[in-house]
Amino acid sequence: MIRGVLGRLGYATQGWGLGRNHGDHVQLLPRLIERIATFAEAQGRPIVLIGWSLGGMFAREATRAQ
């Protein structure tokens, strides 16, 4: 839903692509950080992470890891 609205506003959006978020941060966080780096490189500019609820926690922790 958020991704659709932001996309209609002209922002480049990307889902996290890691399946259902069950909160397994030990397994998911390193994979998420890699996906973020790949997306940022493809964009050629800084990116903004937006997460909702547990996704917000992942966004915050991935940002802190950079």
VMD Tcl script that builds the backbone (N, CA, C; Angstrom):
set m [mol new atoms 198]
animate dup $m
set s [atomselect $m all]
$s set {name element resname resid chain x y z} {
  {N N MET 1 A 0.819 -1.183 0.000}
  {CA C MET 1 A 0.000 0.000 0.000}
  {C C MET 1 A 0.870 1.256 0.000}
  {N N ILE 2 A 1.805 1.351 0.933}
  {CA C ILE 2 A 2.687 2.520 0.962}
  {C C ILE 2 A 3.496 2.580 -0.327}
  {N N ARG 3 A 3.989 1.425 -0.769}
  {CA C ARG 3 A 4.801 1.384 -1.986}
  {C C ARG 3 A 4.001 1.887 -3.188}
  {N N GLY 4 A 2.736 1.508 -3.278}
  {CA C GLY 4 A 1.894 1.954 -4.390}
  {C C GLY 4 A 1.700 3.457 -4.396}
  {N N VAL 5 A 1.429 4.021 -3.246}
  {CA C VAL 5 A 1.232 5.478 -3.141}
  {C C VAL 5 A 2.518 6.212 -3.515}
  {N N LEU 6 A 3.639 5.770 -2.967}
  {CA C LEU 6 A 4.909 6.429 -3.276}
  {C C LEU 6 A 5.258 6.280 -4.756}
  {N N GLY 7 A 4.976 5.128 -5.334}
  {CA C GLY 7 A 5.215 4.919 -6.757}
  {C C GLY 7 A 4.390 5.870 -7.613}
  {N N ARG 8 A 3.128 6.059 -7.245}
  {CA C ARG 8 A 2.268 7.001 -7.989}
  {C C ARG 8 A 2.744 8.437 -7.838}
  {N N LEU 9 A 3.456 8.721 -6.769}
  {CA C LEU 9 A 4.007 10.064 -6.568}
  {C C LEU 9 A 5.333 10.260 -7.296}
  {N N GLY 10 A 5.808 9.208 -7.962}
  {CA C GLY 10 A 7.018 9.323 -8.764}
  {C C GLY 10 A 8.290 8.806 -8.123}
  {N N TYR 11 A 8.183 8.226 -6.934}
  {CA C TYR 11 A 9.363 7.688 -6.272}
  {C C TYR 11 A 9.667 6.288 -6.807}
  {N N ALA 12 A 10.943 5.953 -6.928}
  {CA C ALA 12 A 11.345 4.591 -7.268}
  {C C ALA 12 A 11.180 3.752 -6.006}
  {N N THR 13 A 10.415 2.696 -6.083}
  {CA C THR 13 A 10.168 1.870 -4.905}
  {C C THR 13 A 10.628 0.444 -5.151}
  {N N GLN 14 A 10.879 -0.234 -4.062}
  {CA C GLN 14 A 11.338 -1.622 -4.133}
  {C C GLN 14 A 10.858 -2.331 -2.873}
  {N N GLY 15 A 10.198 -3.444 -3.028}
  {CA C GLY 15 A 9.838 -4.262 -1.870}
  {C C GLY 15 A 11.079 -4.919 -1.302}
  {N N TRP 16 A 10.972 -5.458 -0.150}
  {CA C TRP 16 A 12.178 -6.002 0.460}
  {C C TRP 16 A 12.573 -7.329 -0.143}
  {N N GLY 17 A 11.648 -8.051 -0.777}
  {CA C GLY 17 A 11.983 -9.244 -1.545}
  {C C GLY 17 A 12.480 -10.434 -0.743}
  {N N LEU 18 A 12.212 -10.458 0.551}
  {CA C LEU 18 A 12.721 -11.541 1.395}
  {C C LEU 18 A 11.606 -12.403 1.972}
  {N N GLY 19 A 10.456 -12.358 1.358}
  {CA C GLY 19 A 9.336 -13.175 1.815}
  {C C GLY 19 A 8.647 -12.589 3.031}
  {N N ARG 20 A 7.919 -13.416 3.712}
  {CA C ARG 20 A 7.155 -12.978 4.876}
  {C C ARG 20 A 8.101 -12.597 6.025}
  {N N ASN 21 A 7.795 -11.484 6.663}
  {CA C ASN 21 A 8.623 -10.974 7.756}
  {C C ASN 21 A 8.175 -11.623 9.073}
  {N N HIS 22 A 8.898 -12.640 9.481}
  {CA C HIS 22 A 8.606 -13.313 10.741}
  {C C HIS 22 A 9.498 -12.815 11.874}
  {N N GLY 23 A 10.311 -11.803 11.596}
  {CA C GLY 23 A 11.130 -11.205 12.642}
  {C C GLY 23 A 12.451 -11.891 12.917}
  {N N ASP 24 A 12.843 -12.838 12.087}
  {CA C ASP 24 A 14.113 -13.538 12.291}
  {C C ASP 24 A 15.261 -12.626 11.855}
  {N N HIS 25 A 15.608 -11.678 12.725}
  {CA C HIS 25 A 16.595 -10.662 12.354}
  {C C HIS 25 A 17.983 -11.242 12.126}
  {N N VAL 26 A 18.323 -12.329 12.795}
  {CA C VAL 26 A 19.652 -12.930 12.618}
  {C C VAL 26 A 19.835 -13.394 11.173}
  {N N GLN 27 A 18.806 -13.984 10.599}
  {CA C GLN 27 A 18.882 -14.469 9.229}
  {C C GLN 27 A 18.583 -13.362 8.215}
  {N N LEU 28 A 17.591 -12.531 8.495}
  {CA C LEU 28 A 17.100 -11.586 7.498}
  {C C LEU 28 A 17.915 -10.304 7.381}
  {N N LEU 29 A 18.436 -9.789 8.481}
  {CA C LEU 29 A 19.113 -8.492 8.441}
  {C C LEU 29 A 20.316 -8.465 7.498}
  {N N PRO 30 A 21.214 -9.443 7.522}
  {CA C PRO 30 A 22.336 -9.402 6.567}
  {C C PRO 30 A 21.867 -9.436 5.106}
  {N N ARG 31 A 20.846 -10.225 4.834}
  {CA C ARG 31 A 20.311 -10.286 3.468}
  {C C ARG 31 A 19.675 -8.960 3.071}
  {N N LEU 32 A 18.972 -8.335 4.011}
  {CA C LEU 32 A 18.358 -7.040 3.735}
  {C C LEU 32 A 19.416 -5.974 3.464}
  {N N ILE 33 A 20.467 -5.959 4.242}
  {CA C ILE 33 A 21.545 -4.979 4.051}
  {C C ILE 33 A 22.149 -5.125 2.658}
  {N N GLU 34 A 22.344 -6.349 2.213}
  {CA C GLU 34 A 22.870 -6.592 0.858}
  {C C GLU 34 A 21.907 -6.075 -0.208}
  {N N ARG 35 A 20.625 -6.329 -0.037}
  {CA C ARG 35 A 19.626 -5.846 -1.009}
  {C C ARG 35 A 19.603 -4.316 -1.043}
  {N N ILE 36 A 19.714 -3.694 0.114}
  {CA C ILE 36 A 19.720 -2.229 0.173}
  {C C ILE 36 A 20.933 -1.676 -0.565}
  {N N ALA 37 A 22.091 -2.270 -0.344}
  {CA C ALA 37 A 23.310 -1.812 -1.027}
  {C C ALA 37 A 23.169 -1.956 -2.540}
  {N N THR 38 A 22.603 -3.061 -2.986}
  {CA C THR 38 A 22.402 -3.284 -4.422}
  {C C THR 38 A 21.440 -2.260 -4.998}
  {N N PHE 39 A 20.347 -1.996 -4.308}
  {CA C PHE 39 A 19.362 -1.020 -4.779}
  {C C PHE 39 A 19.957 0.382 -4.811}
  {N N ALA 40 A 20.679 0.749 -3.758}
  {CA C ALA 40 A 21.292 2.081 -3.704}
  {C C ALA 40 A 22.298 2.260 -4.836}
  {N N GLU 41 A 23.072 1.228 -5.112}
  {CA C GLU 41 A 24.045 1.305 -6.202}
  {C C GLU 41 A 23.337 1.466 -7.548}
  {N N ALA 42 A 22.259 0.744 -7.744}
  {CA C ALA 42 A 21.506 0.843 -8.997}
  {C C ALA 42 A 20.886 2.231 -9.156}
  {N N GLN 43 A 20.473 2.839 -8.048}
  {CA C GLN 43 A 19.879 4.178 -8.102}
  {C C GLN 43 A 20.937 5.252 -8.312}
  {N N GLY 44 A 22.154 4.983 -7.852}
  {CA C GLY 44 A 23.230 5.955 -8.002}
  {C C GLY 44 A 23.098 7.166 -7.108}
  {N N ARG 45 A 22.341 7.007 -6.052}
  {CA C ARG 45 A 22.154 8.122 -5.107}
  {C C ARG 45 A 21.680 7.547 -3.774}
  {N N PRO 46 A 21.716 8.355 -2.731}
  {CA C PRO 46 A 21.223 7.869 -1.437}
  {C C PRO 46 A 19.749 7.468 -1.543}
  {N N ILE 47 A 19.353 6.526 -0.728}
  {CA C ILE 47 A 17.965 6.087 -0.713}
  {C C ILE 47 A 17.364 6.315 0.661}
  {N N VAL 48 A 16.057 6.266 0.726}
  {CA C VAL 48 A 15.317 6.412 1.975}
  {C C VAL 48 A 14.626 5.088 2.252}
  {N N LEU 49 A 14.742 4.611 3.471}
  {CA C LEU 49 A 14.061 3.385 3.869}
  {C C LEU 49 A 12.809 3.739 4.655}
  {N N ILE 50 A 11.722 3.094 4.310}
  {CA C ILE 50 A 10.463 3.282 5.029}
  {C C ILE 50 A 9.960 1.908 5.415}
  {N N GLY 51 A 9.663 1.723 6.670}
  {CA C GLY 51 A 9.126 0.454 7.132}
  {C C GLY 51 A 7.970 0.687 8.076}
  {N N TRP 52 A 7.094 -0.282 8.113}
  {CA C TRP 52 A 5.912 -0.188 8.942}
  {C C TRP 52 A 5.991 -1.284 10.001}
  {N N SER 53 A 5.834 -0.947 11.235}
  {CA C SER 53 A 5.830 -1.891 12.338}
  {C C SER 53 A 7.162 -2.654 12.407}
  {N N LEU 54 A 7.151 -3.959 12.289}
  {CA C LEU 54 A 8.391 -4.727 12.349}
  {C C LEU 54 A 9.312 -4.360 11.187}
  {N N GLY 55 A 8.735 -4.010 10.051}
  {CA C GLY 55 A 9.532 -3.536 8.916}
  {C C GLY 55 A 10.275 -2.257 9.241}
  {N N GLY 56 A 9.682 -1.418 10.085}
  {CA C GLY 56 A 10.353 -0.201 10.531}
  {C C GLY 56 A 11.569 -0.506 11.383}
  {N N MET 57 A 11.459 -1.555 12.199}
  {CA C MET 57 A 12.604 -1.976 12.999}
  {C C MET 57 A 13.732 -2.459 12.094}
  {N N PHE 58 A 13.384 -3.242 11.073}
  {CA C PHE 58 A 14.400 -3.703 10.133}
  {C C PHE 58 A 15.030 -2.526 9.395}
  {N N ALA 59 A 14.218 -1.560 8.976}
  {CA C ALA 59 A 14.757 -0.379 8.283}
  {C C ALA 59 A 15.733 0.371 9.183}
  {N N ARG 60 A 15.358 0.557 10.440}
  {CA C ARG 60 A 16.232 1.267 11.387}
  {C C ARG 60 A 17.546 0.515 11.612}
  {N N GLU 61 A 17.458 -0.790 11.842}
  {CA C GLU 61 A 18.655 -1.575 12.105}
  {C C GLU 61 A 19.544 -1.671 10.869}
  {N N ALA 62 A 18.965 -1.774 9.687}
  {CA C ALA 62 A 19.762 -1.821 8.458}
  {C C ALA 62 A 20.482 -0.494 8.257}
  {N N THR 63 A 19.821 0.601 8.577}
  {CA C THR 63 A 20.441 1.916 8.452}
  {C C THR 63 A 21.596 2.056 9.439}
  {N N ARG 64 A 21.397 1.587 10.661}
  {CA C ARG 64 A 22.471 1.670 11.667}
  {C C ARG 64 A 23.674 0.833 11.272}
  {N N ALA 65 A 23.448 -0.239 10.538}
  {CA C ALA 65 A 24.548 -1.129 10.150}
  {C C ALA 65 A 25.401 -0.545 9.040}
  {N N GLN 66 A 24.919 0.459 8.365}
  {CA C GLN 66 A 25.660 1.046 7.229}
  {C C GLN 66 A 26.769 1.924 7.694}
}
mol reanalyze $m
mol bondsrecalc $m
mol representation Tube
mol addrep $m
